[in-house]
Amino acid sequence: MNLLQLIQRLGAGEELPDAPLLAAFAERGDEAAFAALMRRHGPLVWGVCRRVVGDTHAAEDAFQASFLILARKARSVRSESSLAGWLARVAHRVALAARAAGATRRLLEVSMAEVPDRPAPPAPAADLRAALEHELHQLPAKYHTPLVLCFLEGKTQDEAARELGWPAGTVRTRVARGLEMLRRRAARRGYTLAAAAVAPALAEGAAAATVPPALLAATARAVALQVAGAPVAAAAGASVARLVAAATPPAVGVKVALGVAAAALLAAGGVLSVVLAGGGQRPVPPDPPPGASLTPATPAPVGPTARTPGLTPRSAWVGPRTRVQAVAFLAGDRVVTAGGDGGLVFWDRAAGARQAVVNEGRNLTCLAVSPDGRTLAVGGDRDNVRLRDATTGADLGRLHPEPFNVLEVAFSADGKRVAAAADYKGRLCLKAWDVGTGDEVRLADAGDVRFACLAPDGRTLATACRDTAVVLRDPATGAERLKLPRHGSGEAARLAAVGFAADGRALVTAGQDNVFRVWDCDTGRERLSFRGHTRPEVRLAFSPDRRTLATGNGDGTVKLWDLTTGAELSTAAADPKGVTALAFSPDGAVLIAGGADGVLRLWDVTAN
């Protein structure tokens, strides 16, 4: 269809499919075509934004940001089977960012004295309709898209089938399956629904909303200015620009690329960095400058290989008066920590200030960030794994009906599974669940498991207990591939931490004898060993390129090591009571350590 034909059909009021309209805008910047798309899908986007945000002004910002993202990504969106499904996801993501921004503006800084000594009672359950819609946008596309068309845009199943080009039977099957998935997810949140009640609950309040004409006109002007080359802030204002930035991770398109949070997960390099699952190559950030070293904690040189004298730590953040059990970097220049008092704390990295505190009501032991950065998995004592929204902290439900102690938790490389090293019914074991359905995944028996981690390329799973040798396994089946020699003999054989280095062809074990060993994963032979620290408690973190190892210890120090040579690069003083959590920033430029005193200490990682 050429431009003249398109204009003629638009002028005649003919309803064109989304694809040619989107193509006309993507290829020729046709404003009339984009305006037709806004009129068609504006009620859907406006409805999502209003329901999620609540505040009218913030919802207007979210509406504009959603269509500005569409205008920016028009070429890549053309491969999507349904523009409505894509827009609904984008609008939901933008609206969550708008809601979080509003909550941050309203949040008063809480002093240490105001942190309760005892966990507060859980907040009331979220509205069922909002919970269902949130879960809707987490579903796989083949279920999400027909549900959006039928329940948010009000189409019949036959109309949805024609729009998607699917057989009517396929649409009916996927709608039924999607509704059942939503029912089960609602049950995890504490809502008991009959199967027949899910559809009415989802459709309630989703009637087509009329978009204010002034908002449509303002959005059209902003899109035209953006197409002409104006920055978003100039086209639509600073608040809209912040939403576009927050909701558009690097390389986002129809398939959202692994963003900053995925790099943070890799950099954190925890004991159970990721488990089981479907492979999937994860992006590796650019190599840092050669000879990376940690800025010493005092002006005087510390240790035989200390670097430039006079450099000091970047900053220290004072948190709740409790042990920091886990720390991770999030998108949007934020940090999250899990504490022994049950508090999940969100931090503004630039300001070093707390943005929000979510009281879990239990002793937290670990946390992990999904590869797309949208979801947290939080583990604790006498409960199980609970999922939370990484932007708002909202409770998304727990993954197991029975309580147990969670030792480590992580997402798989593709984000479709959550796994945990758990103390379940008196036995240390490995458990996993499908994030989409909440079903537990049956695993081959790996024996007692206290430590487990997945190689960066997702092709090898390593498992071990404290006093056993590390076994390398097939991540899909759990079948044993190679058993490494024991870390040592006697007490020296007891493990304190395990993690993969480099490209997954080398594994690091830390023993309670304060010896670190690097193993060749192809041959099972020891490559090198080195000794450091004075206490048996060890935390590991790997730089994004996995060539530099950071270790934190109960002796109150943090060290950097060259994993090629085993050389100690630098030492810094941290919490005298011991380092209990450790993570690199996604770019490898900052190292953060949490301590038993509740303080977070940050250092710049600088070149020699």
Protein Blocks (a to p, Z undefined) as FASTA:
>chain_A
ZZklmmmmmmnopacdfklmmmmmmmnopaklmmmmmmmmmmmmmmmmmmmnopamlmmm
mmmmmmmmmmmmmmmmmmpmblklmmmmmmmmmmmmmmmmmmmmmpccddfklpcfbdcd
ddddddfklmmmmmmmmpcfklmmmmmmmmmnopafklmmmmnopafklmmmmmmmmmmm
mmmmmmmnopacdfklmmmmmmgopaccdddfklmmmmmmmmmmmmnopafklmnojklm
mmmmmmmcghiafbccddfklmmmmmnopablbgcieehiddddddddehiacddfbfbd
gdjkbccehiacfbdcdddddddfbdcddehhiacdddfkopacdddfklopafbdcdeh
iacfbdcddfklpaccdddehiadddddfklopaebjfbfbdcddfbdcddfkopaccdd
ddeehiacdddddfklopacddddebjafbdcddfklpaccdddfkbccddddfklopaf
bdcddfbecjllpcfbdcdehjopaccdddfkopacdddfknopafbdcdedjbfbdcdd
ddfklpaccdddfkopacdddfknopafbdcdddfkbpfbdcddfkopaccdddfkopac
ddddddZZ
